[in-house]
Amino acid sequence: MSGLLLANIRNPWLLLGLWLIGGVIALCGALVHGELGVVLPQAGGEYLSFNISCFFQINSLY
């Protein structure tokens, strides 16, 4: 996929910048999930954290 994107962009530094931005976003998501696991040690995973953070039951959506 990167080869097709590089063929359209024609600037390798821009492609590396896009990869870097995507990596930072993925790292932020991983850190948030890690913090939620520390703050909410109960069983339930994302279901529990969504219910607590959204202040309503999302069992019909999830």
N, CA, C and O atoms as CSV, one atom per row, in Angstrom:
chain,resi,resn,atom,element,x,y,z
A,1,MET,N,N,0.815,-1.180,0.000
A,1,MET,CA,C,0.000,0.000,0.000
A,1,MET,C,C,0.865,1.253,0.000
A,1,MET,O,O,0.510,2.248,-0.632
A,2,SER,N,N,1.992,1.218,0.698
A,2,SER,CA,C,2.858,2.395,0.733
A,2,SER,C,C,3.445,2.694,-0.643
A,2,SER,O,O,3.678,3.854,-0.982
A,3,GLY,N,N,3.686,1.648,-1.438
A,3,GLY,CA,C,4.218,1.867,-2.783
A,3,GLY,C,C,3.234,2.607,-3.670
A,3,GLY,O,O,3.625,3.476,-4.450
A,4,LEU,N,N,1.965,2.267,-3.555
A,4,LEU,CA,C,0.950,2.979,-4.334
A,4,LEU,C,C,0.821,4.428,-3.873
A,4,LEU,O,O,0.651,5.333,-4.691
A,5,LEU,N,N,0.903,4.641,-2.576
A,5,LEU,CA,C,0.830,5.999,-2.045
A,5,LEU,C,C,2.055,6.804,-2.461
A,5,LEU,O,O,1.937,7.978,-2.813
A,6,LEU,N,N,3.218,6.185,-2.422
A,6,LEU,CA,C,4.449,6.872,-2.816
A,6,LEU,C,C,4.444,7.214,-4.297
A,6,LEU,O,O,4.999,8.238,-4.695
A,7,ALA,N,N,3.829,6.378,-5.115
A,7,ALA,CA,C,3.749,6.668,-6.544
A,7,ALA,C,C,2.899,7.904,-6.810
A,7,ALA,O,O,3.161,8.640,-7.761
A,8,ASN,N,N,1.892,8.139,-5.989
A,8,ASN,CA,C,1.040,9.312,-6.160
A,8,ASN,C,C,1.631,10.560,-5.517
A,8,ASN,O,O,1.456,11.663,-6.034
A,9,ILE,N,N,2.329,10.397,-4.396
A,9,ILE,CA,C,2.870,11.554,-3.681
A,9,ILE,C,C,4.191,12.016,-4.299
A,9,ILE,O,O,4.412,13.215,-4.465
A,10,ARG,N,N,5.056,11.080,-4.636
A,10,ARG,CA,C,6.375,11.323,-5.229
A,10,ARG,C,C,7.322,12.084,-4.300
A,10,ARG,O,O,8.289,12.687,-4.765
A,11,ASN,N,N,7.061,12.060,-3.030
A,11,ASN,CA,C,7.945,12.694,-2.050
A,11,ASN,C,C,8.111,11.729,-0.879
A,11,ASN,O,O,7.184,11.561,-0.087
A,12,PRO,N,N,9.275,11.095,-0.756
A,12,PRO,CA,C,9.445,10.104,0.310
A,12,PRO,C,C,9.377,10.708,1.712
A,12,PRO,O,O,8.977,10.021,2.653
A,13,TRP,N,N,9.754,11.965,1.872
A,13,TRP,CA,C,9.699,12.585,3.194
A,13,TRP,C,C,8.271,12.796,3.655
A,13,TRP,O,O,7.976,12.676,4.844
A,14,LEU,N,N,7.391,13.108,2.733
A,14,LEU,CA,C,5.984,13.253,3.088
A,14,LEU,C,C,5.400,11.911,3.519
A,14,LEU,O,O,4.622,11.843,4.470
A,15,LEU,N,N,5.776,10.853,2.820
A,15,LEU,CA,C,5.305,9.513,3.200
A,15,LEU,C,C,5.821,9.127,4.582
A,15,LEU,O,O,5.076,8.564,5.384
A,16,LEU,N,N,7.083,9.423,4.867
A,16,LEU,CA,C,7.616,9.131,6.196
A,16,LEU,C,C,6.923,9.973,7.267
A,16,LEU,O,O,6.699,9.499,8.381
A,17,GLY,N,N,6.589,11.201,6.937
A,17,GLY,CA,C,5.854,12.038,7.875
A,17,GLY,C,C,4.474,11.485,8.170
A,17,GLY,O,O,4.017,11.515,9.313
A,18,LEU,N,N,3.804,10.974,7.130
A,18,LEU,CA,C,2.482,10.373,7.334
A,18,LEU,C,C,2.577,9.132,8.210
A,18,LEU,O,O,1.719,8.906,9.063
A,19,TRP,N,N,3.622,8.319,8.003
A,19,TRP,CA,C,3.834,7.144,8.844
A,19,TRP,C,C,4.111,7.564,10.280
A,19,TRP,O,O,3.637,6.919,11.216
A,20,LEU,N,N,4.869,8.634,10.464
A,20,LEU,CA,C,5.176,9.107,11.805
A,20,LEU,C,C,3.915,9.611,12.511
A,20,LEU,O,O,3.703,9.311,13.686
A,21,ILE,N,N,3.092,10.358,11.817
A,21,ILE,CA,C,1.840,10.845,12.403
A,21,ILE,C,C,0.934,9.671,12.779
A,21,ILE,O,O,0.335,9.670,13.855
A,22,GLY,N,N,0.835,8.683,11.906
A,22,GLY,CA,C,0.036,7.497,12.217
A,22,GLY,C,C,0.580,6.730,13.410
A,22,GLY,O,O,-0.186,6.205,14.218
A,23,GLY,N,N,1.899,6.663,13.521
A,23,GLY,CA,C,2.512,5.988,14.664
A,23,GLY,C,C,2.247,6.705,15.971
A,23,GLY,O,O,2.016,6.062,16.994
A,24,VAL,N,N,2.276,8.042,15.952
A,24,VAL,CA,C,1.995,8.818,17.155
A,24,VAL,C,C,0.538,8.631,17.576
A,24,VAL,O,O,0.252,8.502,18.766
A,25,ILE,N,N,-0.380,8.616,16.616
A,25,ILE,CA,C,-1.792,8.401,16.933
A,25,ILE,C,C,-1.996,7.004,17.523
A,25,ILE,O,O,-2.740,6.844,18.490
A,26,ALA,N,N,-1.341,5.993,16.945
A,26,ALA,CA,C,-1.463,4.630,17.471
A,26,ALA,C,C,-0.866,4.523,18.872
A,26,ALA,O,O,-1.413,3.826,19.726
A,27,LEU,N,N,0.248,5.207,19.114
A,27,LEU,CA,C,0.868,5.192,20.437
A,27,LEU,C,C,-0.044,5.850,21.468
A,27,LEU,O,O,-0.164,5.354,22.589
A,28,CYS,N,N,-0.679,6.945,21.109
A,28,CYS,CA,C,-1.618,7.608,22.030
A,28,CYS,C,C,-2.778,6.683,22.376
A,28,CYS,O,O,-3.192,6.618,23.534
A,29,GLY,N,N,-3.305,5.972,21.391
A,29,GLY,CA,C,-4.393,5.036,21.660
A,29,GLY,C,C,-3.953,3.906,22.575
A,29,GLY,O,O,-4.705,3.493,23.458
A,30,ALA,N,N,-2.742,3.403,22.371
A,30,ALA,CA,C,-2.237,2.336,23.235
A,30,ALA,C,C,-2.029,2.829,24.666
A,30,ALA,O,O,-2.312,2.105,25.621
A,31,LEU,N,N,-1.537,4.053,24.816
A,31,LEU,CA,C,-1.339,4.603,26.155
A,31,LEU,C,C,-2.664,4.833,26.870
A,31,LEU,O,O,-2.758,4.626,28.079
A,32,VAL,N,N,-3.684,5.258,26.137
A,32,VAL,CA,C,-5.005,5.449,26.736
A,32,VAL,C,C,-5.567,4.116,27.209
A,32,VAL,O,O,-6.115,4.033,28.309
A,33,HIS,N,N,-5.439,3.076,26.399
A,33,HIS,CA,C,-5.938,1.760,26.812
A,33,HIS,C,C,-5.159,1.234,28.008
A,33,HIS,O,O,-5.735,0.584,28.880
A,34,GLY,N,N,-3.866,1.504,28.063
A,34,GLY,CA,C,-3.077,1.094,29.222
A,34,GLY,C,C,-3.506,1.799,30.491
A,34,GLY,O,O,-3.614,1.176,31.547
A,35,GLU,N,N,-3.750,3.097,30.392
A,35,GLU,CA,C,-4.211,3.850,31.554
A,35,GLU,C,C,-5.593,3.399,32.015
A,35,GLU,O,O,-5.854,3.317,33.215
A,36,LEU,N,N,-6.472,3.107,31.070
A,36,LEU,CA,C,-7.801,2.606,31.452
A,36,LEU,C,C,-7.694,1.266,32.159
A,36,LEU,O,O,-8.456,0.987,33.085
A,37,GLY,N,N,-6.759,0.443,31.732
A,37,GLY,CA,C,-6.570,-0.834,32.403
A,37,GLY,C,C,-6.055,-0.684,33.821
A,37,GLY,O,O,-6.361,-1.504,34.686
A,38,VAL,N,N,-5.265,0.371,34.067
A,38,VAL,CA,C,-4.753,0.616,35.414
A,38,VAL,C,C,-5.832,1.231,36.298
A,38,VAL,O,O,-5.971,0.863,37.465
A,39,VAL,N,N,-6.590,2.163,35.743
A,39,VAL,CA,C,-7.606,2.870,36.528
A,39,VAL,C,C,-8.814,1.975,36.810
A,39,VAL,O,O,-9.406,2.051,37.886
A,40,LEU,N,N,-9.174,1.138,35.855
A,40,LEU,CA,C,-10.337,0.260,35.994
A,40,LEU,C,C,-9.882,-1.200,35.960
A,40,LEU,O,O,-9.944,-1.832,34.906
A,41,PRO,N,N,-9.429,-1.746,37.081
A,41,PRO,CA,C,-8.895,-3.107,37.069
A,41,PRO,C,C,-9.958,-4.203,37.048
A,41,PRO,O,O,-9.614,-5.385,37.074
A,42,GLN,N,N,-11.237,-3.840,37.001
A,42,GLN,CA,C,-12.286,-4.853,36.979
A,42,GLN,C,C,-12.314,-5.535,35.606
A,42,GLN,O,O,-11.767,-5.021,34.631
A,43,ALA,N,N,-12.952,-6.686,35.554
A,43,ALA,CA,C,-13.137,-7.380,34.290
A,43,ALA,C,C,-14.185,-6.661,33.457
A,43,ALA,O,O,-15.156,-6.136,34.002
A,44,GLY,N,N,-14.003,-6.632,32.168
A,44,GLY,CA,C,-14.979,-6.008,31.288
A,44,GLY,C,C,-14.350,-5.283,30.125
A,44,GLY,O,O,-14.999,-5.088,29.098
A,45,GLY,N,N,-13.111,-4.881,30.257
A,45,GLY,CA,C,-12.372,-4.259,29.165
A,45,GLY,C,C,-12.992,-2.974,28.651
A,45,GLY,O,O,-13.364,-2.095,29.428
A,46,GLU,N,N,-13.101,-2.874,27.332
A,46,GLU,CA,C,-13.628,-1.662,26.703
A,46,GLU,C,C,-15.093,-1.430,27.052
A,46,GLU,O,O,-15.533,-0.285,27.147
A,47,TYR,N,N,-15.836,-2.489,27.241
A,47,TYR,CA,C,-17.252,-2.353,27.606
A,47,TYR,C,C,-17.389,-1.572,28.909
A,47,TYR,O,O,-18.216,-0.665,29.004
A,48,LEU,N,N,-16.595,-1.913,29.899
A,48,LEU,CA,C,-16.649,-1.237,31.196
A,48,LEU,C,C,-16.206,0.213,31.068
A,48,LEU,O,O,-16.854,1.108,31.612
A,49,SER,N,N,-15.111,0.457,30.357
A,49,SER,CA,C,-14.620,1.831,30.245
A,49,SER,C,C,-15.575,2.705,29.444
A,49,SER,O,O,-15.723,3.886,29.760
A,50,PHE,N,N,-16.223,2.170,28.421
A,50,PHE,CA,C,-17.201,2.950,27.668
A,50,PHE,C,C,-18.414,3.287,28.534
A,50,PHE,O,O,-18.918,4.409,28.485
A,51,ASN,N,N,-18.876,2.336,29.314
A,51,ASN,CA,C,-20.036,2.592,30.178
A,51,ASN,C,C,-19.736,3.650,31.230
A,51,ASN,O,O,-20.598,4.474,31.537
A,52,ILE,N,N,-18.544,3.642,31.778
A,52,ILE,CA,C,-18.194,4.626,32.802
A,52,ILE,C,C,-17.925,5.992,32.176
A,52,ILE,O,O,-18.359,7.010,32.716
A,53,SER,N,N,-17.222,6.033,31.057
A,53,SER,CA,C,-16.850,7.328,30.480
A,53,SER,C,C,-17.994,8.002,29.744
A,53,SER,O,O,-18.013,9.230,29.667
A,54,CYS,N,N,-18.936,7.268,29.208
A,54,CYS,CA,C,-20.037,7.862,28.446
A,54,CYS,C,C,-21.262,8.130,29.308
A,54,CYS,O,O,-22.210,8.758,28.835
A,55,PHE,N,N,-21.273,7.677,30.551
A,55,PHE,CA,C,-22.355,7.909,31.505
A,55,PHE,C,C,-23.688,7.314,31.060
A,55,PHE,O,O,-24.736,7.780,31.508
A,56,PHE,N,N,-23.686,6.324,30.213
A,56,PHE,CA,C,-24.918,5.625,29.880
A,56,PHE,C,C,-24.566,4.204,29.441
A,56,PHE,O,O,-23.426,3.911,29.079
A,57,GLN,N,N,-25.546,3.353,29.482
A,57,GLN,CA,C,-25.325,1.964,29.113
A,57,GLN,C,C,-25.257,1.839,27.601
A,57,GLN,O,O,-26.156,2.295,26.894
A,58,ILE,N,N,-24.199,1.228,27.107
A,58,ILE,CA,C,-24.077,1.057,25.658
A,58,ILE,C,C,-24.191,-0.414,25.280
A,58,ILE,O,O,-23.739,-0.819,24.209
A,59,ASN,N,N,-24.786,-1.207,26.147
A,59,ASN,CA,C,-24.850,-2.624,25.850
A,59,ASN,C,C,-25.673,-2.919,24.608
A,59,ASN,O,O,-25.510,-3.985,24.013
A,60,SER,N,N,-26.544,-2.019,24.198
A,60,SER,CA,C,-27.290,-2.243,22.957
A,60,SER,C,C,-26.447,-1.887,21.732
A,60,SER,O,O,-26.740,-2.343,20.627
A,61,LEU,N,N,-25.407,-1.080,21.918
A,61,LEU,CA,C,-24.544,-0.705,20.807
A,61,LEU,C,C,-23.314,-1.584,20.685
A,61,LEU,O,O,-22.782,-1.749,19.587
A,62,TYR,N,N,-22.854,-2.150,21.788
A,62,TYR,CA,C,-21.586,-2.887,21.783
A,62,TYR,C,C,-21.830,-4.353,21.930
A,62,TYR,O,O,-20.882,-5.138,21.948
